[in-house]
């Protein structure tokens, strides 16, 4: 493979535990988003739209759906003989096989892949953010400053700054200090987890880090080490929509952003297409009594009830007399007649019986997982079945594959959970 100027390494191994049941059996970058995409589609599409045609995807946690989705990279025009997309999973090596222990270690374990291509620069990306960005402009900025590393930053509200890794820079944008989630932030320029490194420099630091007892992480180890040694490091300011959809609330909000009158994040931009694998389904159908207001409805849906302010994925059936509001319903789910679904996320292939209410009542925080289900949103796991006449409150979690028999009662109060196997909590 001839040398490329720049290649992308996409870190897609994250478990995304704060997404609860949505990521119980799939990696966070493979979670469905926006009516027809998976989260990773945005980073992959950014690469091809930025002219980067060689992408290594580093997977680890539950990679099956992700690997199947990416396949040979055809939707992103990444099915190429020279370059294209390569899935890089941890594998057993002769001396020591191990899981990726951190973001830097994941790249270190794939030095041979990068060396074989021998690019001048590498861009390191996260597979779990929603944004549109031209990496070629960032590369121009990197070259202009003769930088060893360029870190993309976005201004965040001061009150949220302590949740991020923050860059303190001079007027020109040169970084002199990096603070990881500080209590008293001195800057509100948050790292977006998009880095461009000059490969020769990064390679040396990865080698050194591999022999040290560290977390082997870019944010915690590599970047501070480079800064301490006076390397040329610059912050590239990004102005645009960027969301880390790492919590149920952020994921729900980001989907809801898409259906505003003038969406902050425009999926309809012909100049910057987001590519994905398309299901082969007929156009959607809205029945004689069906109505849809301010919603995204994907192909293959049959709507006989009312849908308001919601995102509906391909192949969903909504029965007569059913009202769906402020909700996300993922592919091939079915909601029967006379139901009311409010502020809920239904995963793929969920079956909801007749006369069911979901997301009703007071927002009591979930008893078992208070840090995950605390924003009033009820989540129903993949392939779960909800029995007729069931009433489910807010902040409820229904386990993946839960069946009608697993419901101990037809009333599931706010803050409770339903488990597969019928363990009643």
Buried (B, 14 or more C-beta within 10 A) or exposed (E): EEEBEBBBBBBBBBBBBBBBBBBBBBBBBBBBBBBBBBBBBBBBBBBBBBEBBBBBBBBBBBBEBBBEBBEEBEBBEBEEEEBBBBBBBBEEEEEEEEEBBBBBBBBBBBEEBBEEBEBBBBBBBBBBBBBBBBBBEBBEBBBEBEBBBBBBBBEBEEEEBBEBBBBBBEEEBBBEEBBEEBEEBEBBBBBBBBBBBBBEBBBEBBEEBBEEEBBBBBBBBBBBBBBEEEBBBBBBBBEEBBBBBBBBBBBBBBBBBBBEEEBEBEBEEEEBBBBBBEBEBEEBEBEEEBBBEEBBBBBBBBBBBBBBBBBBBBBBBBBEBBBBBBBBBBBBBBBBBBBBBBBBBBBBBBBBBBBBBBBBBEBBBBBEBEEBBBBBBBBBBBBBBBBBEBBBBBBBBBBBBBBBEBBBEBBBBBBBBBBBEEEEE
